């Protein structure tokens, strides 16, 4: 299974956090591999304590389905989504703020943000993904 490198994960995080800082918000960003295992995470000074876990949960959701976590929000109460959330002990959050990461059309992981408005979380991780030379779409 192909996965993001630690260098790519650091680029996603550093650029994403710079984007958040430029917009005046405090967030955490988590980067996971295609299975949802954590590669790297960072929380900005002053970001709420809960933001690392939420950013990781959004990233896990995105990695599991290879699409933005926001696309899953409307169906989050379906039996399948509820089963996945239960199976992953609350570590799966189908709420806007995470994007899948593709390299040459292959899913290699996902990045999730938390701490700002959902769109700002997503914008920060998108900036990081693009800066790393990767894509949020296959």
Residue pairs with C-beta under 8 A, 6 or more apart in sequence:
1 33
1 34
1 35
2 34
2 103
2 106
2 108
3 33
3 34
3 39
3 108
3 109
4 12
4 31
4 33
4 39
4 101
4 103
4 108
4 109
4 134
6 39
6 40
8 31
8 101
8 132
8 134
9 31
9 39
9 40
9 109
9 111
10 40
11 128
11 131
11 132
12 29
12 31
12 101
12 111
12 125
12 128
12 129
12 131
12 132
12 134
13 29
13 31
13 40
13 41
13 42
13 111
13 128
14 128
15 127
15 128
15 130
15 131
15 132
16 27
16 29
16 111
16 113
16 124
16 125
16 127
16 128
17 27
17 29
17 42
17 44
17 124
18 127
19 123
19 124
19 127
19 128
20 26
20 27
20 44
20 113
20 115
20 116
20 120
20 124
21 44
23 116
23 120
23 123
23 124
25 115
25 116
25 117
25 120
25 124
26 44
26 45
26 46
26 47
26 48
26 51
26 115
26 116
27 43
27 44
27 47
27 51
27 55
27 113
27 114
27 115
27 116
27 120
27 121
27 124
28 41
28 42
28 43
28 44
28 47
28 51
28 52
28 54
28 55
28 113
28 114
28 115
29 41
29 42
29 55
29 111
29 112
29 113
29 124
29 125
29 128
30 38
30 40
30 41
30 52
30 55
30 56
30 58
30 59
30 111
30 112
31 38
31 39
31 40
31 41
31 59
31 101
31 109
31 110
31 111
32 38
32 39
32 56
32 59
32 60
32 63
32 109
32 110
32 111
32 112
33 39
33 63
33 108
33 109
34 63
34 107
34 108
34 109
34 110
35 63
36 59
36 60
36 63
36 64
36 88
36 91
36 92
36 110
38 56
39 109
41 52
41 55
41 56
43 51
43 52
43 115
44 115
47 115
48 115
50 114
51 114
51 115
52 114
53 91
54 93
54 97
54 112
54 114
54 115
55 97
55 98
55 112
55 113
55 114
55 115
55 121
56 91
56 112
57 90
57 91
57 92
57 93
57 112
58 69
58 93
58 94
58 95
58 96
58 97
58 98
58 112
58 113
58 114
58 121
59 69
59 98
59 109
59 110
59 111
59 112
60 88
60 91
60 92
60 93
60 110
60 112
61 69
61 72
61 92
61 93
61 94
61 95
61 98
61 110
61 112
62 68
62 69
62 98
62 99
62 100
62 110
62 111
62 112
63 100
63 107
63 109
63 110
64 84
64 92
65 72
65 100
66 100
66 107
66 138
67 100
68 96
68 98
68 99
68 100
68 122
68 136
69 93
69 94
69 95
69 96
69 97
69 98
69 99
69 112
70 95
70 96
70 97
70 98
70 118
70 122
72 81
72 94
73 94
73 95
73 96
75 81
75 94
76 82
76 85
76 94
76 95
81 94
84 92
85 92
85 94
93 112
95 118
96 118
96 119
96 121
96 122
97 112
97 113
97 114
97 118
97 121
97 122
97 125
98 110
98 111
98 112
98 113
98 121
98 122
98 125
99 110
99 111
99 112
99 122
99 125
99 126
99 129
99 136
100 107
100 109
100 110
100 136
100 137
101 107
101 108
101 109
101 110
101 111
101 129
101 132
101 134
101 135
101 136
102 108
102 134
102 135
102 136
102 137
102 138
103 134
103 135
105 138
106 138
107 138
108 134
111 125
111 128
111 129
112 121
112 125
113 120
113 121
113 122
113 124
113 125
114 121
115 121
116 124
126 136
129 135
129 136
130 136
